[in-house]
Amino acid sequence: MKVREILACAAELCGRKDLADFLAGRSGENAAAAERECETLLRCYNMTENEVALDYLPLRREEELHSEGAVPYAAFSAPPVEIFSVRGEGGEKLPFRADEEGLRVRAGRVRVCYSSRPKVKGIGEEAELSRRGDGRLLALGTACEFALLSGMTEEAALLDKKFRDALACACRERGGRLKMRRWA
């Protein structure tokens, strides 16, 4: 799903039909103000995608790399946040150690399963969280952040509840990490 579509959905969830129309290209009124609000909406989207990927539904990647006793982080296609497993050519699990310079593992071809941070997106790019229901989840989180930044506290509270409920469903469905709410 395109980021632009998620932003238009988030704008509608906030009750901002004018902004949703601007994102869909159906309105050119007050373009400068709408452009500024779209930039804010995009920042909210990037914050939401980052939060979801780092705290709840990790972006899993798997790569085959060559090790000479170590694999530098620069060799990965995306900087790893967490290493889940390292396997040898035959599929056997290998012991490894992650340190500040890279991944320490025996020499040879290795298959590394890890999570990464999502890239900062522009309006025309594709969302990295792209499974069924992720567009709505990201739109709810983006709308919540945007409503909060815009001073719409009541709407933000309602959107936050919907976002947390959708996040809980996604975590249950995909085995994500759901942090329980605690009162101090």
N, C-alpha and C positions, 0 to 999 in steps of 0.2 A: 504494500500500500504506500502511496506517495505521502510525504510529509504534508504537502499542501492540502490533501483531502482530510487528514487528521486535524489540521489546524482549522479548516472550515467547519468540521464537526464540533470541535471544541468551542468555536465562536458561537455556534448555534446553541450549544449546551449552556453557554453564559447568557443567552438571550440577545446576542449581538448579531442579528440577521444582516445588518448593514456590512459588518466585517466579513461574514461568511459569503455574502454576495461579492464583495471586493476580491476575496481569495478565489472565488469561482470565476472571476472575470466578468461578472454581470453588472457591475456598478463602477463608475469612475468618479463619483461625487467625492469631494474632499479627499483626493488621492494622497496628499502629503500626510494628513493625520492618520488615514487608514494604513499607510505604509509604516508609520512609526508603531502603530498598535500591532501590526503583523510582525514586526521585529521583536516586540515584547512577547507576543504569542509564541514565536519561534524559540526564544530563550526559555520560556516555560516548557515547551516541548522537549528541548534538549535536557533540561533539568529532570523532567519526568522520566524520560527514556534512560538516563543515567541512573537514577534512583532505582527503577524497576530492575535494570540489568545487574547492578552491583549488589543490591540488597535482597532481591526476591527471585527473579528468574534469570539466572546467569546466561550470558551468550556463550554457548559451548562451541568450541572449535576443535578440530582434530587435524594435526599436520604430521607429515613424515619428514624428519630432519636427520642430518648426519651429525654424529657426535664423535669427537676425538677426546673423550673424557669429560667434555663440557659442551653445552650448547649455549652460546650467548643470546641474550634476549633480543638482540638486533636481528637474529636469524628468523624469528617468528614473523608471520605476516601481520600480526597485531600484538602489541605488548600484553603479555599475560598478567592477569590479576591473581588467579589461583590455578595451580596445577592439580588436576584431578588424578591422572594416571600417566605412566610411561610404560610402553610395551616394546618388546623386541621384535625382530623380523618374524619370528614364529608365533607371535601373539602372547608370549609369556610376560607377566608383570615384572618390571625391573625396579630395583630400589633406586631412589634418586634423592637428591638434596637441592633445594633451591636456595641460592644465596644472592647477594647484591649484584653479582656480575652475570649470572646465568644459571643454568640447570646443570648440575653435576650428575652424570650418568655414564655408564660404561661406553666404550667406543663402539661405533657401528651405526647402522640405521635404526632409528627409534621412532615410534609413533606416540606423539604427545597429545593428550586430551586436556584442554585448559579452558578457562573463561577469560574474556577480555572486556574492556570498557568500550562502549559504543562510541563511534566517531561523532564529532559535532556535525550536525546536518544543516543543509540549506533547504529552502522551501521546495525546490524541485527534486530533491533526492528521495530515495526509497528508505523506509523505516527498516532498521535491522531486526526489530522484534516484529515478525511478520506471520506468525501463526494465526489460526482462526481466532477471532476475538481480540487480538492484540490492538487493532486499530481503535476499537471502542475503549479499551483499557487506557491506552495512551491519550485518547481524546478527553476522557474523564479526568485524568491526572493533570493534563495541560489546562483544561478549563478551570479546575480547582486552583491551580497556581495563578492563572490569569485573573480569576475573580478575587483572589486574595490581594494581588498586587494592585488591582483596580479599586480596592476598598469595598467590595461587595461581600461583606463578611457572612451574611446569612446564606447567600448563594454558595459561597466557598465551603461553609460547613456542610451543606446538603451534598454538594459535589464530592467533598472529601469522603463522606459516608459511602456514596455510590462507588467511588474509586476504590476504597478499601475493601468493599464487598466483592467487586469484580476482581481485585487482586487476590483475595482469598480463594475465590473459585479457580482462578488460573493456577495458583500454587497447588491447590489440591489436585487439580487435573493433571499437572505436569511434574509434580514432585518438587516444586520450588521450596524456598525457605520462607516460611511465614513467621514473623516475629509476633509474639503475643503482646497485646497492649497491657501495660501495667500501670497502676496508680501508685504514686510515691507515698 
